[in-house]
Amino acid sequence: MSENKNNIAKLSLPNGNSYELPIHSGTIGPDVIEIKKLYSDSDHFTYDPGFTSTGSCKSDITYIDGDKGVLLHRGYRIEDLADNCDYLEVAYLLLNGELPNKLQKSAFDNKITTHTMVHEQLALFFRGFRRDAHAMAVMCGVVGALSAFYHDSTDITDPSQRLVASHRLVAKVPTIAAMAYKFSLGQPFIYPRNDLTYSENFLHMMFSVPAEEYKIDPVLAKAMDKILILHADHEQNASTSTVRLAGSSGANPFACISAGIASLWGPSHGGANEAVIHMLNNIQKTGNVHEYVKKAKDPNDPFRLMGFGHRVYKNYDPRATVMKKTADEVLKAVGKENEPMFKLARELEKIALEDEYFISKKLYPNVDFYSGVILQAMGFPSSIFTVLFAVARTVGWVAQWNEMIEDPEQRIGRPRQLYTGSSERDFINIQNRI
Ligand code: CMC
């Protein structure tokens, strides 16, 4: 971050005081106005609900140009990473800043692979849940519980413990996700297999049963890898900011990631992939796409077209482009080229992209629009979609958490408020209250 000496913003207040605020430039992207000292100097806070104009940190990890529809991880385009890397390569990049060479890659693969098993006692934890619990509810609980099992990697002041915790999280979250799924089915948990790649192993833990051999389809394993890559990180979104805020108090990494999972669950964020499939199912039942588009446009109707719109992208989400292409490949591989749900998704996309409401508000399909269609074709139930998002995003959360801990400017996150409640008043005893 560089301070642009020629660029000082001037703020004048109605009381006649004015303040000079430094402007900083990043590598690319909009400059930022520093307001760190504004309160102590001027006795004023800034007000920005939803943080639409607020940069909460500096970061080297991910860059989004929302107007152009560009997403970069450590400077590399998401399309290039999705086409040429496997998930652990991208995970290494996010965590370490550079793509690994062959030696570094195999050492990293080996490191993650040897952390995939969970403490056997953790399996008992699942018995406390109802079988029909939502898998995201189970994830919040069990991932948070990791801090009760791995005491040797919860000291955030020790870089070696932070590294082990990071590897453990990337390695164990898929195992826990698969256990959550198996628990919901009443099937036995499937142990990880270290001879498989990250995505192959995940499919194996999700879909194999002890009674018969499970053959991993290479097209599906590749698609799984792409889906994981496309969700790996996305700058300071709600769940990542949650992880950073939780971590800013010094909480241990397992607790922070569990907080991120909770934030991801909401339908405006990671829960949208599940919501898209429910929406497409409902449209299929009624057979009226136009009715849903009309509802989405009605300002008096809270319904939104799920999988459309984004806080940052005011252009096509580049992840959605790769996702749509992957949907084609997967549907072909599983013999569902004429899948009605995919046809319907394409029809809905076309109608929305030609509609003045969506054009004027710059609402384009986002990553979640097609991911549900692919995941459903691969055999995943919709209740597990957001869990897959959490598996993929764990590395992004971990990278951002590490960056925050290592940032010398890091302090506990503590936003302020515009108080609109009652001013001080006299207490009234319960006998005298009307
Ligand atoms: N359908 C209909 N109208 C919409 C939609 C939509 N999907 N999204 C935004 N709008 C309208 C909204 O009503 C508002 O209109 P107006 O200006 O007349 O009040 C305008 O567009 C701006 O919307 P906003 O709510 O101020 O925008 P936001 O940046 O606060 O919200 C969003 C972004 C993603 C929450 C929102 O677009 C949305 O709810 N989309 C559907 C849920 C979804 O697909 N979420 C996944 C996001 S991508 C995955 C991830 O990274 O988590």
Residues whose N, C-alpha, C, O or C-beta is under 5 A from the ligand:
A	BS01	CMC	P267 S268 H269 G270 A272 A296 F303 R304 L305 M306 G307 F308 G309 H310 R311 K361 N366 V367 D368
